[in-house]
Amino acid sequence: MDYSHITMRLGEQIRQRRLNRGLTQVRLAALAGITRQKIIAIERGDLSVGMMAYARVLGALDCELTVVPAAMPTLDEIQGVFD
């Protein structure tokens, strides 16, 4: 799996968690002790963001990172790709 895809998925999950908790990017940045620009970069899956920034954001969201094997897409998920 391409590492840029991993950071994009992680950023999307962080964004969704932030929204589910009713937090703005500014508020999450304040809770994590980083800048709003860094939150934007994380949510976009920017490859230049360091692990410490991710750790601070995950901590502010009361989350932890779990490593799981990548799964192959199901036939239902790729339906229509080759039409």
C-alpha positions in Angstrom: 0.0 0.0 0.0 1.3 3.5 -0.9 2.3 5.4 2.2 0.6 8.6 0.9 -2.7 6.7 0.9 -2.1 5.8 4.5 -1.6 9.4 5.6 -4.6 10.5 3.6 -6.8 7.8 5.3 -5.4 8.8 8.7 -6.1 12.5 8.0 -9.7 11.7 7.0 -10.2 9.7 10.2 -8.8 12.5 12.3 -11.0 15.0 10.6 -14.1 12.9 11.1 -13.3 12.4 14.8 -12.8 16.1 15.2 -16.2 16.8 13.5 -17.9 14.1 15.6 -16.6 15.8 18.7 -17.9 19.2 17.5 -14.4 20.7 17.4 -13.2 23.4 15.0 -9.6 23.1 13.6 -8.7 26.1 15.8 -10.0 24.4 18.9 -8.3 21.1 18.1 -5.0 23.0 17.4 -5.3 24.7 20.8 -5.9 21.4 22.6 -3.0 19.7 20.8 -0.7 22.7 21.2 0.0 23.0 17.5 -1.0 25.5 14.8 -4.2 25.4 12.8 -2.1 25.1 9.7 -0.6 21.9 11.0 -4.2 20.5 11.6 -5.0 21.4 8.0 -1.9 19.5 6.8 -2.7 16.5 9.0 -6.3 16.3 7.7 -5.0 16.6 4.1 -2.6 13.7 4.7 0.5 16.0 4.0 3.6 13.8 4.0 5.7 16.4 5.7 3.9 16.3 9.0 6.0 14.7 11.8 4.8 11.9 14.0 4.9 14.1 17.1 2.1 16.3 15.5 0.0 13.3 14.8 0.6 12.0 18.4 -0.4 15.4 19.9 -3.6 15.5 17.8 -4.5 11.9 18.6 -4.0 12.6 22.3 -6.2 15.7 22.1 -8.9 13.6 20.5 -8.5 10.9 23.2 -7.5 8.4 20.5 -4.6 6.1 19.9 -3.0 4.7 16.8 -3.6 1.0 16.1 -1.6 -0.8 13.5 -3.7 -3.3 11.5 -2.9 -5.2 8.3 -4.2 -3.5 5.1 -7.2 -5.3 3.7 -7.8 -6.0 0.1 -11.0 -4.3 -1.2 -14.0 -6.5 -1.6 -15.7 -7.1 -4.9 -18.6 -4.8 -3.8 -16.1 -2.0 -3.1 -14.6 -2.1 -6.5 -17.8 -2.7 -8.4 -17.9 -0.5 -11.4 -14.2 0.2 -11.6 -13.7 -1.9 -14.8 -17.0 -0.9 -16.5 
